[in-house]
Amino acid sequence: MFFLSKLAFKNLFRSKSRTIVSMVAIAFAVMIVVFAKGLIEGMIDSVSADHIHYNSGHIKVIDEDYYKRERLLTLHYPVDGFDGQGLEEMITALESVEGVEMVIPRLKFGAMVSTEEELVAMNGWGVNPEQELAFTDLEEFLVEGRMVAPGQQEVVMGTDLLEKINCRVGDKVTILFNTAFDSLRGITFRIVGRLESGLKMLNEIVFYLPLDQAQKLLYLDDQTTELLLVTADKKLVPEVLPRVKSLLAEHGDERYQALSYRETSDLIPLMDLSAVIYNFIYIFLLSLSCIVVVNTMIMIVKDRTKEIGMMSALGLESKDILQLFVLEGAIMGVIGSLAGAVSGYLMNSYLARVGFDYGEALSGISSDLIFNTMIYPVSSIEVSIFAFVLGVVIVTIACLIPARRAARLEPTVAMREG
């Protein structure tokens, strides 16, 4: 095998131009695979993280009837503890579940602001400021002012929402909303912060206010619309979710549902499906590059027909000739795939820092969809190794076609044709 490997490596450089073209084709295809896989993984990670942060947590506990009407932001089906005994006991019980690190209450409701030209609809989120800053990346998006403080009638809004209502940080704004008793109420808040995010929802629709103030103003004392449960990692959700459901069942309150982040998203399953589809596209891309390699190997076999006949006549078996040409193709595959994997890794390392801004392409997307317009490809050794191995395997398999042709040549016929 060592002799054949040495001979295969030496033979590659007998036709340098064809060999180099083949390796460049392999390298380019592998580089594209690294880039595409990094981009898809980055997109999946971004969608999952944003959905977890701003919609579901890792697990969401919610009233079953509220879940059916969640888009309406109704206040008629709040989470008010076990048997209506208040949130404190329920939160304490959920925090005691193995794997649950934090329980975050949120109170969401519909609201509007009247300007000289129109009524601007928006969504209010009553939150615990410290928990929100600890769990989400809101602090990065807070480009002006500060986060709301408990006990204060103040709000934080996105840049686009502030433009719609013609306000800025430091101004006061009167917000209209329906209470839990369906009575219309208007309260004046001070704007203390401005958010600038790749999420249209945060920029255009949502405003934050302290949870205690939201509960007081909506007549929902010690109640909320949802509880978000946070685990150390989203991979732990399949283990933790049954424990949460078991706890809810123990208290005999059938109103509440515990849902994983995957169950509350339409995008995440689609992203996972796209990752599977792209695996076939990677194979297709590398197969296209193999056309160049196979063509090169066929030309090599044709040019060395007489030589193959002589090797056979001198006692080299068909399987040895097969191995020789497969090794030549494999060496091209290794060198080309290695160059492509390294190039793709370096490219993704750069793009992982600067990202892609899909703002223009996604300008028509609904603000309700939690989709960040800034996508950062994943740069990882694992992705590069995946593309490298895939490239070597596919190229080696493709080289079996011309290698078998060479191995089947009869010595006398080969020497006569040469």
Summary of the structure (lengths in Angstrom):
residues: 418
radius of gyration: 31.0
end to end distance: 26.3
largest distance: 99.5
contacts: 1436
relative contact order: 0.19
helix: 56%
strand: 19%
